[in-house]
Amino acid sequence: MDKWLCYARFVKHRSLAQELIESGHIRVNRVKIQKPAHAIKPQDVLTIAIHNQIRVVRVLGEAERRGPATEARLLYEDLMPDPLKPQTDENMGA
């Protein structure tokens, strides 16, 4: 879990990911986790409380390393709508 958070670029260092997890700021499929070594798999839904906001993402894949941001973005699907982006029929599933 801590590696994935780092590779997906939610945090800069694994130690920061470990702190988030151990302090109860991460949920996997609505269950609060406490161990940085918690295993995740594709289709798991993560709720991440970070930087005074809540992020909800679906895991799409794993990575071997911390790559560029464009590569990191392919590891998850953001399930929270962007509050600054205007909602269109396409965004609303119509």
Contacts in CASP RR format, 6 or more apart in sequence:
PFRMAT RR
TARGET T0000
AUTHOR 0000-0000-0000
METHOD contacts of the structure
MODEL  1
MDKWLCYARFVKHRSLAQELIESGHIRVNRVKIQKPAHAIKPQDVLTIAI
HNQIRVVRVLGEAERRGPATEARLLYEDLMPDPLKPQTDENMGA
1 17 0 8 1.000
1 21 0 8 1.000
1 26 0 8 1.000
1 28 0 8 1.000
1 33 0 8 1.000
1 35 0 8 1.000
1 36 0 8 1.000
1 37 0 8 1.000
1 38 0 8 1.000
1 39 0 8 1.000
1 40 0 8 1.000
2 14 0 8 1.000
2 17 0 8 1.000
2 18 0 8 1.000
2 21 0 8 1.000
2 36 0 8 1.000
2 37 0 8 1.000
3 14 0 8 1.000
3 17 0 8 1.000
4 40 0 8 1.000
4 59 0 8 1.000
4 62 0 8 1.000
4 63 0 8 1.000
4 75 0 8 1.000
5 11 0 8 1.000
5 14 0 8 1.000
5 17 0 8 1.000
5 20 0 8 1.000
5 21 0 8 1.000
5 26 0 8 1.000
5 48 0 8 1.000
6 12 0 8 1.000
6 13 0 8 1.000
6 14 0 8 1.000
6 16 0 8 1.000
6 17 0 8 1.000
6 66 0 8 1.000
7 62 0 8 1.000
7 63 0 8 1.000
7 65 0 8 1.000
7 66 0 8 1.000
7 67 0 8 1.000
7 72 0 8 1.000
7 75 0 8 1.000
8 63 0 8 1.000
8 72 0 8 1.000
8 75 0 8 1.000
8 76 0 8 1.000
9 66 0 8 1.000
9 69 0 8 1.000
9 72 0 8 1.000
10 17 0 8 1.000
10 48 0 8 1.000
10 50 0 8 1.000
10 55 0 8 1.000
11 17 0 8 1.000
11 20 0 8 1.000
11 50 0 8 1.000
14 36 0 8 1.000
17 36 0 8 1.000
18 36 0 8 1.000
20 26 0 8 1.000
20 48 0 8 1.000
20 49 0 8 1.000
20 50 0 8 1.000
21 33 0 8 1.000
21 34 0 8 1.000
21 35 0 8 1.000
21 36 0 8 1.000
21 38 0 8 1.000
22 34 0 8 1.000
22 35 0 8 1.000
22 36 0 8 1.000
24 32 0 8 1.000
24 33 0 8 1.000
24 34 0 8 1.000
24 49 0 8 1.000
25 48 0 8 1.000
25 49 0 8 1.000
25 50 0 8 1.000
26 32 0 8 1.000
26 33 0 8 1.000
26 46 0 8 1.000
26 47 0 8 1.000
26 48 0 8 1.000
26 49 0 8 1.000
27 33 0 8 1.000
27 46 0 8 1.000
27 47 0 8 1.000
28 38 0 8 1.000
28 40 0 8 1.000
28 44 0 8 1.000
28 45 0 8 1.000
28 46 0 8 1.000
29 44 0 8 1.000
29 45 0 8 1.000
30 45 0 8 1.000
30 47 0 8 1.000
40 46 0 8 1.000
40 59 0 8 1.000
41 59 0 8 1.000
42 59 0 8 1.000
42 60 0 8 1.000
42 61 0 8 1.000
42 62 0 8 1.000
43 58 0 8 1.000
43 59 0 8 1.000
44 58 0 8 1.000
44 59 0 8 1.000
45 56 0 8 1.000
45 57 0 8 1.000
45 58 0 8 1.000
45 59 0 8 1.000
45 79 0 8 1.000
46 55 0 8 1.000
46 56 0 8 1.000
46 57 0 8 1.000
46 58 0 8 1.000
46 59 0 8 1.000
46 76 0 8 1.000
47 54 0 8 1.000
47 55 0 8 1.000
47 56 0 8 1.000
48 54 0 8 1.000
48 55 0 8 1.000
48 56 0 8 1.000
48 57 0 8 1.000
49 55 0 8 1.000
54 80 0 8 1.000
55 78 0 8 1.000
55 80 0 8 1.000
56 78 0 8 1.000
56 79 0 8 1.000
56 80 0 8 1.000
57 76 0 8 1.000
57 77 0 8 1.000
57 78 0 8 1.000
57 79 0 8 1.000
58 76 0 8 1.000
58 77 0 8 1.000
58 79 0 8 1.000
59 75 0 8 1.000
59 76 0 8 1.000
60 74 0 8 1.000
60 75 0 8 1.000
60 76 0 8 1.000
60 77 0 8 1.000
61 74 0 8 1.000
61 75 0 8 1.000
61 76 0 8 1.000
62 75 0 8 1.000
63 71 0 8 1.000
63 72 0 8 1.000
63 75 0 8 1.000
66 72 0 8 1.000
81 87 0 8 1.000
81 91 0 8 1.000
85 91 0 8 1.000
END
